Amino acid sequence: MDLLLYHRTDSEAAAAILAGRHMISHDPSGLIWFSDRPDDPNGLDYGDTVISVRLPASICRLEQILPRGEKHYTVRPDDLRPHHFT
């Protein structure tokens, strides 16, 4: 099963991510965070651009479910493949 997930960043980083079809983490954990909602209000501090990815559920770790039902996942950067970027 695949999950359609979203990552918020700034427009310059989004352009680089989409051009290279890869991501690096700036999180101390080394993981990349995604939301199941493109309009995640918690992500506004991370930038004005949203990237979508379609990922196998097997590489996604559910980290938290917020009270309003939004889910946050983490993924190891090495698990991302170019075809995951939509």
C-alpha positions in Angstrom: 0.0 0.0 0.0 1.3 3.5 -0.9 0.8 6.7 1.1 0.4 10.1 -0.5 2.4 12.4 1.8 3.5 16.0 1.9 6.6 17.8 2.9 6.7 21.6 3.4 9.9 23.6 2.6 10.9 26.9 1.0 10.5 27.4 -2.8 14.3 27.3 -3.5 14.7 24.0 -1.6 11.6 22.5 -3.3 13.0 23.3 -6.7 16.3 21.6 -5.9 14.5 18.6 -4.4 12.3 18.2 -7.5 15.2 18.8 -9.9 17.4 16.2 -8.2 14.6 13.8 -7.1 16.2 13.4 -3.7 16.0 14.9 -0.2 18.5 15.4 2.6 17.5 15.8 6.2 18.2 18.8 8.3 16.6 17.2 11.4 18.9 16.1 14.2 17.4 12.6 13.8 18.5 12.3 10.2 15.0 11.6 9.2 12.6 13.5 6.8 9.2 14.4 8.1 6.0 14.2 6.2 2.3 14.9 6.8 -0.7 13.2 5.4 -2.3 16.7 4.8 -0.9 19.3 2.4 -2.4 22.1 4.4 -0.6 21.1 7.7 -0.7 24.3 9.8 2.2 22.9 11.9 4.4 23.1 8.8 4.0 26.8 8.1 7.3 27.6 9.9 9.1 25.3 7.4 8.3 27.2 4.2 5.7 28.2 1.7 6.0 25.3 -0.7 4.6 21.8 -0.4 6.2 18.7 -2.1 4.1 15.6 -2.6 5.5 12.1 -2.6 3.9 8.7 -3.0 5.7 6.2 -0.7 5.3 2.6 0.2 3.9 2.3 3.6 6.7 -0.1 4.5 9.3 2.7 4.5 7.1 5.2 6.5 7.1 5.3 10.3 4.1 6.8 11.9 5.4 9.2 14.5 2.2 10.9 15.8 -1.5 11.4 15.2 -2.6 14.9 16.2 -6.0 15.5 17.9 -7.6 16.6 14.6 -6.5 13.4 13.0 -3.5 14.6 11.0 -0.7 12.0 10.8 3.0 12.7 10.8 5.5 10.2 9.4 9.3 10.0 9.1 11.3 8.4 6.3 15.0 7.7 6.0 16.5 9.7 3.1 18.2 6.6 1.7 14.7 5.0 1.3 13.5 7.7 -1.1 13.6 6.9 -4.8 13.2 9.3 -7.8 9.9 7.7 -8.8 8.4 8.6 -5.3 8.3 12.3 -6.2 5.0 13.3 -7.8 
